């Protein structure tokens, strides 16, 4: 089992900025992928006439993704640096797939924002959307990678110009820029990823892997809080039984614990726990685990359920009050609007019963009480009523289960955090 602290890291940024290639390169350069796997991928890439995509294919497993050259689902792969054991969540940049990106962001401790330095690319719509979402979803640790420096002739001027633009964007959102490193790289050529590049002698900072060791701080592990473990999936394994899979967000789950799944309401007993195929006596915050439960059938639980102990079960909300930011909406949002609420691994339709107030996103001050509508760019406090039972918690108690996104018409309309919850009976 890794003795190094475990960090979940995600990549984000515009489609085609080179996120998947960067991830493949990171895994290859840290020895997480073997030479022969890489060779096979290179052959596949050539066959599909997608030369330069071999690193991207490390994460883009599905055939459809390879043929289209885009990332659809979220992949998890482990890799190690001197200091950390990372699980990398390669999230899609393509706008149809933003809901998966949100599932990823809600589990990440650190984000790498990838921006293409290629002339004509730079900051694009999704660069902004992702940066905004990362902040609203509470990811405060950020590393900016300016990729494709080879396409910009390793030019320092292009690096400085882009760094200025991204700084302005992130500062406006509320990131502390003194804590955000900017690293010029070519993911495809492997320049400045594992070791410093001689092609950019003007750059004196760390390579990406060095920056991960220098800049990443271990997130606080809420071990003393009650257990919360959102279910990503549940399997029925022959000879073992029901095996739910998910990540512990808070508390500790031990062997032989009696646990309850909410909102499903079933209880069972933990018979085994494993991470990356190794058996463990317990699971702590940040651990992505599979665990066997006695007394529960696979059909009784589903993605979006949250595991807790019966003496302090996860909160099923009748309604909740939240602060949201409208990222994009073609018209306006009024009372009665019913989109889909994505929180941890759950996705449930919910109605905005009341727009309580419009607020200034930077200061949090109320700008207008009970406005008739809110639109793109507005921040507001709203009251939301889920149409089906869902677990959602207050930011002050379980921030990991208080971040959510609002989706409709195939896009992320808004993102928010829960301020207060009225429990269902």
SEPA-804503 format. One line per 3 residues: number of its first residue (from 0); their letters; for each residue x, y, z of N, C-alpha, C. Coordinates in steps of 0.2 Angstrom, whole numbers, plus 5000, padded with zeros to 4 digits. Layout:
% residues N
NUM> A> X:Y:Z:X:Y:Z:X:Y:Z; ...
END
This chain:
% residues 425
0> XXX> 5004:4994:5000:5000:5000:5000:5004:5006:5000; 5003:5011:4996:5007:5017:4996:5008:5020:5003; 5014:5022:5005:5015:5025:5012:5015:5032:5011
3> XXX> 5016:5034:5005:5015:5042:5003:5008:5044:5004; 5007:5050:5006:5000:5053:5007:4997:5053:5000; 4991:5052:5000:4987:5051:4994:4983:5058:4992
6> XXX> 4984:5060:4985:4981:5066:4983:4977:5064:4977; 4971:5067:4976:4968:5066:4970:4969:5073:4966; 4971:5072:4960:4973:5078:4955:4969:5077:4949
9> XXX> 4966:5083:4947:4962:5082:4940:4965:5087:4935; 4964:5086:4929:4966:5090:4924:4960:5094:4921; 4961:5100:4919:4955:5103:4916:4957:5108:4911
12> XXX> 4953:5111:4907:4955:5116:4902:4951:5114:4896; 4952:5118:4891:4948:5118:4885:4950:5111:4881; 4945:5109:4877:4946:5103:4873:4951:5104:4868
15> XXX> 4956:5099:4867:4962:5100:4863:4967:5104:4866; 4967:5106:4872:4973:5110:4875:4978:5105:4877; 4977:5098:4876:4982:5093:4877:4982:5090:4884
18> XXX> 4976:5090:4887:4975:5087:4894:4977:5080:4894; 4974:5076:4890:4975:5069:4890:4982:5067:4888; 4985:5071:4883:4992:5069:4882:4997:5071:4888
21> XXX> 4995:5076:4891:4999:5078:4897:4998:5073:4902; 4992:5070:4903:4992:5065:4908:4995:5058:4906; 4995:5056:4900:4998:5051:4897:5006:5051:4898
24> XXX> 5008:5057:4897:5015:5059:4898:5018:5058:4905; 5013:5061:4910:5015:5061:4917:5016:5054:4919; 5011:5050:4917:5011:5043:4919:5017:5039:4916
27> XXX> 5018:5040:4910:5024:5037:4907:5031:5039:4910; 5031:5046:4911:5038:5048:4914:5039:5046:4921; 5033:5045:4925:5034:5043:4932:5034:5035:4932
30> XXX> 5034:5032:4926:5035:5024:4926:5028:5021:4928; 5023:5024:4928:5016:5021:4929:5014:5017:4923; 5017:5018:4917:5015:5014:4911:5021:5011:4909
33> XXX> 5021:5005:4906:5027:5002:4904:5028:5003:4897; 5034:5002:4895:5037:5003:4888:5032:5000:4883; 5030:4993:4884:5027:4990:4879:5020:4992:4878
36> XXX> 5017:4995:4884:5010:4997:4883:5010:5004:4879; 5015:5008:4880:5016:5014:4876:5017:5012:4868; 5021:5007:4867:5022:5005:4860:5016:5003:4857
39> XXX> 5012:4999:4860:5005:4997:4857:5001:5003:4856; 5001:5008:4860:4996:5014:4860:4999:5018:4853; 5005:5018:4853:5008:5022:4847:5006:5019:4840
42> XXX> 5006:5012:4840:5004:5008:4834:4996:5010:4833; 4992:5009:4838:4985:5011:4838:4984:5018:4835; 4988:5023:4838:4987:5030:4836:4988:5030:4828
45> XXX> 4994:5027:4826:4996:5027:4819:4990:5024:4814; 4988:5018:4817:4982:5015:4813:4976:5020:4812; 4974:5023:4817:4968:5027:4817:4970:5034:4814
48> XXX> 4976:5035:4811:4978:5041:4808:4977:5047:4814; 4979:5045:4820:4979:5050:4825:4986:5051:4828; 4991:5051:4824:4998:5052:4826:4998:5058:4831
51> XXX> 5002:5057:4836:5003:5062:4841:4998:5061:4847; 4993:5056:4846:4988:5055:4851:4990:5049:4856; 4996:5046:4855:4997:5040:4859:4997:5041:4866
54> XXX> 4999:5047:4869:4999:5048:4876:4992:5049:4878; 4988:5052:4874:4981:5053:4876:4977:5047:4876; 4979:5042:4872:4976:5035:4872:4977:5031:4879
57> XXX> 4982:5033:4883:4983:5030:4889:4977:5030:4893; 4973:5036:4893:4967:5037:4897:4961:5036:4893; 4961:5038:4887:4955:5037:4883:4955:5030:4880
60> XXX> 4952:5026:4885:4952:5019:4884:4946:5017:4879; 4941:5020:4879:4935:5018:4875:4936:5019:4867; 4934:5014:4863:4935:5015:4856:4932:5021:4853
63> XXX> 4926:5023:4855:4923:5029:4853:4928:5035:4854; 4931:5035:4860:4935:5041:4862:4941:5041:4857; 4944:5035:4856:4950:5035:4852:4948:5038:4845
66> XXX> 4942:5036:4842:4941:5037:4835:4939:5045:4835; 4936:5047:4840:4934:5055:4840:4940:5059:4842; 4945:5056:4846:4950:5060:4849:4948:5064:4855
69> XXX> 4942:5062:4858:4940:5066:4864:4939:5062:4870; 4939:5065:4876:4939:5061:4882:4931:5062:4884; 4928:5056:4885:4921:5056:4887:4920:5055:4895
72> XXX> 4923:5049:4897:4922:5047:4904:4928:5049:4908; 4927:5048:4915:4933:5050:4919:4937:5044:4920; 4944:5044:4919:4948:5038:4921:4952:5040:4927
75> XXX> 4953:5034:4931:4957:5035:4936:4964:5031:4935; 4970:5034:4936:4976:5030:4936:4980:5033:4941; 4984:5028:4945:4988:5030:4950:4995:5032:4947
78> XXX> 4999:5037:4950:5006:5038:4949:5009:5041:4955; 5016:5040:4955:5019:5043:4961:5025:5048:4959; 5026:5052:4964:5031:5057:4963:5035:5055:4970
81> XXX> 5041:5059:4971:5045:5058:4977:5041:5058:4983; 5036:5063:4983:5033:5065:4989:5026:5062:4990; 5022:5061:4984:5015:5060:4984:5013:5053:4980
84> XXX> 5007:5051:4982:5004:5045:4978:4998:5048:4975; 4998:5049:4969:4993:5053:4965:4988:5048:4962; 4981:5050:4963:4976:5047:4958:4975:5052:4953
87> XXX> 4976:5051:4947:4974:5057:4942:4967:5056:4939; 4963:5061:4939:4957:5060:4936:4957:5065:4930; 4957:5061:4924:4957:5065:4918:4950:5067:4916
90> XXX> 4949:5073:4917:4942:5075:4916:4941:5078:4909; 4935:5076:4906:4934:5079:4899:4933:5086:4898; 4936:5089:4893:4935:5096:4892:4929:5098:4887
93> XXX> 4927:5093:4883:4922:5093:4878:4916:5095:4882; 4912:5100:4879:4906:5103:4883:4901:5098:4884; 4900:5093:4880:4895:5088:4881:4896:5084:4887
96> XXX> 4903:5084:4889:4905:5080:4894:4906:5083:4901; 4904:5089:4901:4905:5093:4907:4903:5090:4914; 4897:5086:4913:4894:5083:4919:4899:5078:4922
99> XXX> 4903:5075:4918:4908:5070:4921:4914:5074:4924; 4915:5080:4921:4920:5084:4923:4919:5086:4930; 4912:5087:4932:4910:5090:4938:4911:5084:4943
102> XXX> 4909:5078:4941:4910:5072:4946:4917:5072:4948; 4922:5073:4943:4929:5073:4944:4931:5079:4949; 4928:5085:4947:4930:5090:4951:4928:5090:4958
105> XXX> 4922:5086:4959:4920:5086:4966:4924:5081:4970; 4929:5077:4967:4933:5073:4971:4940:5075:4971; 4942:5081:4968:4949:5082:4967:4952:5087:4973
108> XXX> 4958:5086:4974:4961:5090:4979:4965:5096:4976; 4968:5094:4970:4972:5099:4966:4970:5099:4959; 4970:5105:4955:4968:5105:4948:4974:5107:4944
111> XXX> 4975:5104:4939:4980:5107:4934:4976:5110:4928; 4977:5116:4927:4973:5119:4922:4978:5120:4916; 4975:5116:4910:4980:5116:4904:4977:5121:4899
114> XXX> 4982:5126:4897:4980:5131:4892:4985:5130:4887; 4983:5130:4880:4987:5129:4875:4991:5136:4873; 4997:5135:4872:5001:5141:4870:5002:5142:4863
117> XXX> 4999:5137:4859:4999:5137:4852:4995:5144:4849; 4999:5148:4845:4995:5154:4842:4988:5153:4840; 4984:5157:4842:4977:5156:4840:4973:5152:4845
120> XXX> 4976:5149:4850:4972:5145:4855:4972:5149:4861; 4976:5148:4866:4976:5152:4872:4970:5151:4877; 4967:5156:4880:4961:5155:4884:4955:5155:4879
123> XXX> 4951:5149:4881:4945:5148:4877:4939:5147:4881; 4933:5147:4878:4927:5146:4883:4928:5142:4888; 4930:5136:4887:4930:5131:4892:4936:5132:4897
126> XXX> 4941:5136:4895:4946:5137:4900:4943:5141:4906; 4939:5146:4904:4935:5150:4908:4930:5146:4912; 4926:5142:4909:4921:5139:4912:4924:5134:4918
129> XXX> 4929:5130:4916:4932:5126:4920:4936:5129:4926; 4939:5135:4925:4942:5139:4930:4937:5141:4935; 4931:5143:4933:4926:5146:4937:4923:5140:4941
132> XXX> 4922:5135:4938:4919:5129:4941:4924:5126:4947; 4930:5126:4945:4935:5123:4950:4935:5128:4957; 4934:5134:4956:4934:5139:4962:4927:5138:4965
135> XXX> 4922:5138:4962:4915:5137:4965:4915:5130:4969; 4918:5125:4966:4918:5118:4969:4923:5117:4974; 4926:5123:4976:4931:5123:4982:4938:5120:4980
138> XXX> 4940:5119:4974:4947:5117:4973:4951:5123:4973; 4955:5124:4979:4959:5130:4979:4966:5129:4977; 4968:5123:4976:4975:5122:4974:4975:5121:4966
141> XXX> 4979:5125:4963:4979:5125:4956:4986:5126:4953; 4988:5122:4948:4994:5123:4944:4992:5124:4937; 4995:5129:4934:4993:5131:4927:4999:5128:4923
144> XXX> 4997:5124:4918:5002:5122:4913:5001:5125:4906; 5006:5129:4904:5005:5131:4897:5008:5126:4892; 5004:5123:4889:5006:5117:4885:5007:5119:4878
147> XXX> 5010:5115:4874:5011:5116:4866:5016:5121:4865; 5021:5122:4870:5026:5127:4869:5030:5126:4863; 5030:5120:4860:5034:5118:4854:5031:5122:4848
150> XXX> 5024:5122:4848:5020:5126:4843:5021:5133:4843; 5024:5136:4849:5025:5143:4850:5032:5144:4849; 5036:5140:4846:5043:5140:4846:5047:5142:4852
153> XXX> 5044:5139:4858:5048:5139:4864:5049:5147:4866; 5044:5151:4864:5045:5158:4864:5043:5161:4871; 5048:5164:4874:5047:5167:4881:5041:5172:4881
156> XXX> 5041:5176:4876:5036:5182:4875:5029:5179:4875; 5028:5173:4871:5022:5170:4871:5020:5168:4878; 5025:5165:4882:5023:5162:4888:5021:5168:4893
159> XXX> 5025:5173:4893:5023:5179:4897:5017:5182:4896; 5015:5183:4889:5009:5186:4887:5003:5181:4890; 5003:5175:4889:4998:5170:4891:4997:5170:4898
162> XXX> 5003:5170:4902:5003:5170:4909:4999:5176:4912; 5000:5182:4909:4997:5188:4910:4989:5187:4910; 4987:5184:4904:4980:5183:4903:4977:5179:4908
165> XXX> 4980:5173:4909:4977:5168:4913:4977:5171:4921; 4983:5175:4922:4983:5178:4929:4977:5182:4930; 4975:5186:4925:4970:5191:4925:4963:5187:4927
168> XXX> 4962:5181:4923:4956:5177:4923:4956:5174:4930; 4961:5171:4933:4961:5168:4939:4960:5172:4945; 4963:5178:4944:4963:5183:4950:4956:5186:4950
171> XXX> 4952:5187:4945:4946:5189:4944:4941:5184:4948; 4943:5178:4947:4938:5173:4950:4940:5172:4958; 4946:5174:4960:4947:5174:4967:4953:5170:4969
174> XXX> 4957:5167:4964:4963:5163:4966:4968:5168:4969; 4972:5165:4974:4978:5169:4976:4984:5167:4972; 4986:5172:4967:4990:5171:4962:4997:5169:4965
177> XXX> 4999:5171:4971:5006:5170:4973:5007:5163:4974; 5001:5159:4975:5001:5152:4976:5001:5147:4970; 5000:5151:4964:4999:5147:4958:5005:5147:4953
180> XXX> 5008:5141:4953:5014:5141:4948:5012:5141:4941; 5016:5144:4936:5014:5143:4929:5020:5139:4926; 5019:5134:4922:5024:5130:4920:5023:5129:4912
183> XXX> 5029:5131:4908:5028:5130:4901:5031:5123:4899; 5027:5119:4895:5029:5112:4894:5027:5111:4886; 5029:5105:4884:5027:5102:4878:5025:5095:4880
186> XXX> 5019:5093:4882:5017:5087:4884:5019:5081:4879; 5018:5083:4873:5019:5078:4868:5026:5076:4867; 5030:5081:4867:5038:5080:4867:5041:5078:4874
189> XXX> 5037:5079:4879:5040:5078:4886:5044:5083:4888; 5044:5089:4886:5048:5094:4888:5046:5098:4894; 5050:5098:4900:5048:5101:4906:5042:5097:4910
192> XXX> 5042:5091:4908:5037:5087:4912:5040:5084:4918; 5045:5079:4917:5048:5075:4922:5055:5079:4924; 5058:5082:4919:5064:5085:4920:5064:5092:4917
195> XXX> 5068:5096:4919:5069:5103:4916:5071:5102:4908; 5068:5107:4904:5069:5107:4897:5075:5112:4895; 5079:5109:4891:5085:5114:4889:5082:5118:4883
198> XXX> 5076:5117:4881:5073:5121:4875:5071:5128:4878; 5070:5128:4884:5067:5135:4887:5072:5137:4893; 5078:5139:4891:5083:5140:4895:5081:5147:4899
201> XXX> 5076:5151:4897:5074:5157:4900:5070:5155:4906; 5067:5149:4906:5063:5147:4912:5067:5144:4918; 5066:5147:4924:5070:5145:4929:5066:5141:4934
204> XXX> 5060:5140:4933:5056:5137:4938:5056:5129:4938; 5052:5126:4942:5052:5119:4942:5049:5115:4936; 5050:5109:4934:5047:5105:4929:5040:5103:4933
207> XXX> 5035:5101:4929:5029:5099:4931:5029:5094:4937; 5033:5089:4937:5033:5084:4942:5036:5087:4949; 5042:5092:4948:5045:5095:4953:5039:5100:4956
210> XXX> 5035:5103:4952:5030:5108:4955:5025:5104:4959; 5023:5098:4957:5019:5094:4961:5021:5093:4968; 5028:5091:4968:5031:5090:4975:5031:5096:4979
213> XXX> 5033:5102:4975:5034:5108:4979:5028:5112:4981; 5023:5112:4977:5017:5116:4978:5011:5113:4981; 5010:5106:4980:5004:5103:4982:5005:5102:4990
216> XXX> 4999:5104:4993:4999:5103:5000:4994:5098:5002; 4995:5094:5007:4991:5088:5008:4984:5091:5011; 4978:5089:5008:4972:5092:5011:4971:5089:5018
219> XXX> 4967:5093:5022:4965:5091:5028:4961:5085:5027; 4962:5080:5031:4958:5074:5031:4953:5074:5036; 4947:5075:5035:4942:5075:5040:4940:5068:5043
222> XXX> 4945:5065:5047:4944:5058:5050:4940:5058:5056; 4940:5064:5059:4936:5064:5065:4928:5066:5064; 4927:5067:5058:4920:5068:5056:4916:5062:5055
225> XXX> 4909:5062:5055:4906:5056:5054:4907:5053:5046; 4906:5047:5045:4908:5044:5039:4903:5046:5034; 4906:5048:5028:4902:5049:5022:4906:5046:5016
228> XXX> 4903:5042:5012:4906:5039:5007:4901:5038:5001; 4901:5043:4996:4896:5042:4990:4898:5037:4986; 4893:5033:4984:4894:5027:4979:4894:5029:4972
231> XXX> 4900:5027:4969:4900:5028:4961:4897:5022:4957; 4897:5016:4960:4895:5011:4957:4894:5005:4961; 4890:5000:4960:4890:4994:4964:4890:4988:4959
234> XXX> 4894:4983:4961:4895:4977:4957:4892:4971:4961; 4891:4966:4958:4889:4959:4961:4894:4955:4958; 4899:4952:4963:4905:4948:4961:4904:4941:4963
237> XXX> 4904:4936:4959:4903:4929:4960:4908:4927:4966; 4905:4924:4971:4909:4921:4976:4911:4927:4981; 4910:4933:4980:4911:4938:4985:4904:4941:4987
240> XXX> 4900:4943:4982:4894:4946:4984:4894:4954:4982; 4890:4958:4985:4889:4965:4983:4895:4969:4985; 4898:4972:4980:4904:4977:4981:4902:4984:4978
243> XXX> 4901:4988:4983:4900:4995:4981:4907:4998:4980; 4907:5003:4976:4914:5007:4975:4913:5014:4976; 4917:5018:4979:4917:5025:4980:4923:5028:4984
246> XXX> 4923:5034:4985:4928:5037:4989:4926:5040:4995; 4930:5038:5000:4928:5041:5007:4929:5048:5007; 4924:5052:5009:4925:5060:5009:4926:5062:5017
249> XXX> 4924:5058:5021:4925:5060:5028:4924:5054:5033; 4927:5054:5039:4926:5048:5043:4930:5042:5041; 4929:5037:5045:4933:5031:5044:4928:5025:5043
252> XXX> 4929:5021:5038:4925:5015:5038:4929:5009:5040; 4927:5005:5044:4931:4999:5047:4928:4992:5045; 4932:4987:5045:4929:4980:5044:4924:4979:5049
255> XXX> 4919:4975:5048:4913:4973:5052:4909:4979:5054; 4910:4985:5052:4906:4991:5053:4899:4989:5051; 4893:4991:5054:4887:4992:5052:4886:4998:5048
258> XXX> 4884:4998:5042:4883:5005:5038:4876:5005:5035; 4874:5011:5034:4868:5013:5031:4869:5016:5024; 4865:5015:5019:4865:5018:5013:4859:5023:5012
261> XXX> 4861:5029:5011:4855:5034:5010:4855:5037:5003; 4850:5039:5000:4843:5038:5003:4840:5031:5002; 4843:5026:5000:4840:5020:4999:4838:5017:5005
264> XXX> 4841:5018:5011:4839:5016:5017:4841:5009:5020; 4845:5006:5016:4847:4999:5018:4853:4999:5022; 4853:4994:5026:4859:4993:5031:4863:4986:5029
267> XXX> 4869:4986:5030:4873:4980:5029:4879:4980:5034; 4883:4975:5033:4889:4974:5037:4896:4974:5032; 4901:4978:5034:4907:4978:5029:4911:4972:5031
270> XXX> 4912:4968:5025:4916:4962:5026:4923:4962:5023; 4924:4967:5019:4931:4968:5016:4932:4974:5013; 4938:4977:5013:4939:4984:5010:4945:4983:5006
273> XXX> 4945:4986:5000:4951:4985:4996:4952:4992:4992; 4959:4994:4991:4961:4999:4987:4966:4996:4982; 4965:4998:4975:4970:4995:4970:4972:4988:4972
276> XXX> 4967:4984:4973:4967:4977:4974:4971:4975:4980; 4972:4979:4985:4975:4977:4991:4970:4978:4997; 4969:4972:5001:4965:4972:5007:4967:4977:5012
279> XXX> 4962:4980:5015:4964:4985:5021:4959:4984:5026; 4961:4985:5033:4957:4985:5038:4952:4991:5039; 4954:4996:5036:4949:5002:5036:4951:5007:5030
282> XXX> 4946:5011:5029:4947:5016:5024:4946:5023:5027; 4950:5028:5024:4950:5035:5027:4949:5040:5022; 4948:5046:5023:4946:5051:5018:4951:5051:5013
285> XXX> 4949:5052:5006:4953:5052:5001:4954:5045:4997; 4952:5040:5001:4953:5033:4998:4948:5031:4993; 4950:5029:4987:4945:5026:4983:4944:5019:4984
288> XXX> 4939:5016:4987:4939:5009:4989:4933:5005:4986; 4934:4999:4985:4929:4994:4984:4928:4990:4991; 4921:4989:4992:4920:4985:4999:4915:4981:4998
291> XXX> 4915:4975:5001:4910:4970:5001:4905:4971:5007; 4899:4971:5006:4894:4972:5011:4889:4966:5011; 4889:4963:5017:4884:4958:5019:4877:4961:5020
294> XXX> 4872:4957:5018:4865:4959:5019:4862:4964:5015; 4866:4966:5009:4863:4971:5005:4864:4968:4998; 4859:4968:4994:4859:4966:4987:4861:4972:4982
297> XXX> 4864:4970:4977:4866:4976:4972:4860:4980:4970; 4855:4976:4969:4849:4980:4967:4846:4985:4972; 4848:4985:4978:4845:4989:4983:4849:4996:4984
300> XXX> 4855:4996:4980:4859:5002:4981:4860:5005:4974; 4862:5011:4974:4864:5014:4967:4869:5020:4967; 4871:5022:4962:4876:5027:4961:4872:5033:4964
303> XXX> 4875:5037:4968:4872:5043:4971:4870:5042:4979; 4870:5035:4981:4869:5034:4988:4875:5036:4991; 4874:5037:4998:4880:5039:5002:4880:5035:5008
306> XXX> 4885:5032:5010:4886:5027:5015:4888:5031:5022; 4885:5030:5027:4887:5033:5034:4885:5027:5039; 4887:5029:5045:4885:5025:5051:4878:5026:5053
309> XXX> 4874:5021:5056:4867:5022:5058:4866:5028:5063; 4871:5029:5067:4870:5034:5073:4871:5041:5070; 4874:5042:5064:4875:5048:5061:4874:5048:5054
312> XXX> 4868:5046:5051:4867:5045:5044:4868:5051:5040; 4870:5050:5033:4870:5055:5029:4863:5059:5028; 4863:5065:5027:4857:5069:5027:4853:5069:5021
315> XXX> 4847:5067:5021:4843:5067:5015:4839:5073:5015; 4839:5077:5010:4836:5084:5010:4829:5084:5007; 4825:5088:5011:4818:5089:5009:4819:5095:5004
318> XXX> 4823:5100:5006:4825:5106:5002:4831:5109:5005; 4835:5113:5001:4841:5116:5004:4842:5123:5001; 4845:5127:5005:4847:5134:5003:4854:5134:5000
321> XXX> 4856:5137:4995:4862:5137:4992:4864:5143:4989; 4871:5144:4988:4873:5150:4984:4875:5147:4977; 4873:5150:4972:4875:5148:4965:4877:5153:4961
324> XXX> 4881:5151:4956:4883:5156:4951:4881:5153:4944; 4877:5158:4940:4875:5156:4934:4880:5156:4929; 4883:5151:4926:4888:5151:4922:4886:5152:4915
327> XXX> 4880:5149:4913:4878:5150:4906:4870:5148:4906; 4866:5153:4903:4859:5151:4902:4857:5155:4896; 4853:5152:4891:4852:5156:4885:4847:5161:4887
330> XXX> 4842:5160:4892:4838:5166:4893:4839:5168:4901; 4833:5167:4905:4834:5168:4912:4831:5163:4916; 4833:5163:4922:4831:5158:4927:4826:5161:4932
333> XXX> 4820:5158:4933:4815:5161:4937:4813:5155:4942; 4809:5157:4947:4806:5153:4952:4802:5147:4948; 4803:5141:4950:4800:5136:4947:4804:5132:4941
336> XXX> 4810:5135:4940:4814:5131:4935:4817:5125:4938; 4816:5119:4934:4818:5113:4937:4823:5109:4932; 4830:5111:4934:4835:5107:4930:4837:5101:4934
339> XXX> 4843:5098:4933:4846:5092:4936:4852:5095:4941; 4851:5093:4947:4856:5094:4952:4861:5089:4952; 4868:5090:4951:4873:5085:4952:4877:5087:4958
342> XXX> 4877:5082:4963:4881:5083:4969:4884:5076:4970; 4891:5076:4972:4895:5070:4973:4893:5066:4967; 4891:5060:4969:4889:5055:4963:4882:5055:4961
345> XXX> 4878:5059:4964:4871:5059:4963:4869:5064:4958; 4863:5063:4954:4861:5067:4949:4853:5067:4950; 4850:5072:4953:4843:5072:4954:4840:5079:4951
348> XXX> 4834:5078:4948:4830:5084:4946:4828:5088:4952; 4828:5095:4952:4826:5099:4958:4824:5105:4955; 4819:5108:4959:4816:5114:4957:4818:5120:4961
351> XXX> 4820:5126:4958:4822:5132:4961:4815:5135:4964; 4814:5134:4970:4807:5136:4973:4807:5143:4974; 4813:5146:4976:4813:5153:4977:4820:5156:4976
354> XXX> 4821:5162:4972:4827:5165:4972:4827:5170:4977; 4831:5169:4983:4830:5173:4989:4834:5180:4988; 4839:5180:4985:4843:5186:4984:4848:5186:4978
357> XXX> 4850:5191:4975:4855:5192:4970:4861:5194:4974; 4867:5191:4974:4873:5194:4978:4879:5195:4973; 4883:5199:4976:4889:5201:4972:4894:5195:4973
360> XXX> 4896:5192:4968:4900:5185:4969:4907:5187:4972; 4909:5193:4972:4916:5194:4975:4916:5196:4982; 4910:5199:4984:4910:5201:4991:4905:5197:4995
363> XXX> 4900:5194:4991:4894:5191:4995:4889:5195:4998; 4889:5202:4996:4884:5206:4998:4878:5206:4994; 4872:5207:4997:4866:5206:4994:4865:5212:4989
366> XXX> 4864:5211:4983:4863:5217:4978:4855:5218:4977; 4851:5213:4978:4844:5214:4977:4840:5208:4980; 4835:5210:4984:4831:5204:4987:4826:5202:4983
369> XXX> 4825:5195:4983:4819:5192:4979:4819:5195:4972; 4824:5194:4968:4823:5196:4961:4819:5192:4957; 4816:5194:4951:4811:5190:4947:4815:5185:4944
372> XXX> 4821:5186:4942:4825:5182:4938:4832:5183:4939; 4836:5178:4937:4844:5178:4937:4846:5176:4930; 4852:5178:4928:4854:5177:4921:4862:5175:4922
375> XXX> 4865:5173:4916:4872:5172:4915:4876:5177:4919; 4881:5175:4923:4885:5179:4927:4883:5181:4933; 4876:5180:4935:4874:5182:4941:4875:5177:4947
378> XXX> 4876:5179:4953:4877:5175:4959:4871:5176:4963; 4868:5171:4966:4862:5171:4970:4861:5166:4975; 4857:5168:4980:4855:5163:4985:4848:5160:4983
381> XXX> 4848:5154:4983:4841:5151:4981:4839:5145:4985; 4833:5143:4985:4830:5138:4989:4828:5132:4984; 4831:5126:4985:4830:5121:4980:4827:5115:4983
384> XXX> 4822:5112:4979:4818:5106:4982:4820:5101:4977; 4823:5095:4979:4824:5090:4975:4818:5086:4974; 4817:5083:4968:4811:5080:4966:4811:5073:4969
387> XXX> 4817:5070:4970:4817:5063:4973:4822:5064:4978; 4822:5059:4983:4827:5060:4989:4834:5060:4987; 4838:5064:4989:4845:5064:4988:4849:5067:4994
390> XXX> 4855:5064:4995:4859:5066:5000:4863:5072:4998; 4863:5077:5002:4867:5083:5001:4868:5086:5008; 4874:5089:5009:4876:5091:5016:4877:5099:5016
393> XXX> 4878:5102:5022:4880:5109:5022:4887:5110:5021; 4889:5115:5018:4896:5117:5017:4900:5118:5024; 4896:5120:5029:4900:5121:5036:4901:5114:5039
396> XXX> 4898:5109:5037:4899:5102:5040:4902:5097:5036; 4900:5097:5029:4904:5092:5025:4905:5096:5018; 4910:5100:5017:4910:5104:5011:4911:5099:5005
399> XXX> 4913:5093:5006:4914:5088:5000:4907:5087:4997; 4902:5087:5002:4896:5085:4999:4891:5091:4999; 4894:5096:4998:4890:5103:4998:4891:5106:4991
402> XXX> 4895:5104:4987:4897:5107:4981:4892:5103:4976; 4889:5107:4971:4885:5104:4966:4885:5108:4960; 4883:5105:4955:4882:5109:4948:4875:5108:4946
405> XXX> 4872:5113:4942:4866:5113:4940:4866:5112:4932; 4863:5107:4929:4864:5105:4922:4857:5105:4919; 4857:5107:4913:4851:5108:4909:4853:5108:4901
408> XXX> 4849:5106:4897:4850:5107:4890:4857:5105:4888; 4860:5100:4891:4866:5097:4889:4872:5102:4891; 4871:5106:4896:4876:5111:4898:4876:5112:4905
411> XXX> 4882:5114:4908:4882:5116:4915:4879:5123:4916; 4873:5124:4919:4870:5131:4919:4873:5135:4925; 4874:5131:4930:4876:5135:4936:4880:5130:4941
414> XXX> 4884:5133:4946:4887:5129:4951:4886:5132:4957; 4886:5128:4963:4885:5131:4969:4887:5127:4975; 4886:5130:4981:4887:5127:4987:4881:5127:4992
417> XXX> 4880:5122:4996:4874:5122:5000:4876:5125:5007; 4871:5130:5009:4872:5134:5015:4868:5131:5021; 4862:5128:5019:4858:5125:5024:4854:5120:5021
420> XXX> 4852:5115:5025:4848:5109:5023:4842:5108:5028; 4836:5107:5025:4830:5105:5029:4829:5098:5027; 4830:5094:5033:4830:5086:5032:4823:5084:5030
423> XX> 4823:5078:5026:4817:5075:5024:4815:5071:5031; 4808:5070:5031:4806:5067:5037:4808:5059:5037
END
